[in-house]
Amino acid sequence: MTVPDRTSTPSGTQRSGTQPSETHTALEEIYAKVKRVQRDLRPSDRIVQDLGIDSLATLEILLALEERFGVALVDNPRTAGTATVGDLVALLDELRADRAS
């Protein structure tokens, strides 16, 4: 997969010229496996509308992210508020930081 140089900022957006965050890269890998399509995910991509992720694919992706990072997403009410890739990356980063502390 070709990934443009970018990295997540605290707001979940990305800047050119730097590497993507570990969380963003993991999400791209899992998306590619579940959807069988390789694509660069932008923070502004809407999960349902732009990426075409249905409820079953959403569950597969969330479970894979839970397993990879050891956080709870499926049963977390905050997950329902994630509409974009940037939102999901920011939530994952926050949950991972909470877990580490």
MARPAMI-14246 format. One record per residue (C-alpha): residue in one letter; x, y negated, z negated. Coordinates in pm, whole numbers, plus 32768, in hexadecimal, padded with zeros to 4 digits. Each point is the difference from the previous one (the first is absolute). Layout:
AXYZ ...
***
This chain:
M800080008000 T80847EAA8056 V7FCB7F0E7EE4 P80417E8C8030 D80D27F4F7EFE R7F1A7F7E7EEE T7FC6801F7E8C S7EDE7FD87F12 T7FE57ECB7F2E P7F427FFE7EB5 S7EC37FA180BC G8020813180E0 T80617F3A8134 Q813F803D80BF R81167F248081 S80CF80378139 G8170804E7FE7 T7FF680EF7ED9 Q7FB481717FCC P7EA4807D7FA3 S7FC680617E97 E800F816D7F99 T7E8A7FF37FC0 H7FB27F73815A T80E0810180A9 A7F59811B7F3F L7EA97F828066 E806A7FF88170 E808581657FE5 I7EC480827F5A Y7F207F4580F5 A80C0809B8124 K7FD9815C7F6C V7E8C7FDE7FB5 K7F9A7F4C8140 R810380AE80DC V805D7EAC808F Q81407F427FC1 R7FD07E8E7FDC D80987EDC7F4B L7F0F7F8E7EF5 R7FE37E8A7FC6 P7F977F787EAC S7ED77F5680A6 D7F7F8145809C R7EA8804C7F77 I7FF981687F8C V7EAD8061808D Q7FCB7F0F8120 D81607FE68093 L809081547FA9 G7EC480CC8032 I802180B87EB8 D7EBE80B37FA0 S7FA4807A7EA4 L80A881548028 A81447F678082 T7FF37EFF7EE7 L7FED81167F00 E812080BD80A5 I80D97EC78003 L7FB07FA27E99 L804681617F82 A814B800B80BC L80637EAD7F6D E7F9E80777EA2 E80DB81338029 R81247F3C808D F80037EED7EFB G7F5D80A27ED0 V7EEC7EFC7FDF A7E84801A7FF4 L7F4F7F6B812D V7ECC80D58044 D7F677FC87EA8 N80807E9C7FDE P7EE97EFC802C R81007F02807F T803880D88134 A7EA37FA6807D G80737E96801F T8115805080F7 A7F987F93815B T81517FD880AC V814E80B18010 G80967EDF7F3A D7EF8802B7EEF L804A81737FE3 V817A7FCE7FF9 A7FDB7EF37EF4 L7F2180E27F2C L80F281228022 D81277F257FA2 E7F447F817ED0 L7F9B815D7F90 R8162807F8031 A808B7EDF7F33 D7F0280417EEA R806081707FFF A81737FAD7FE9 S7FD47F1A7ED4 
***
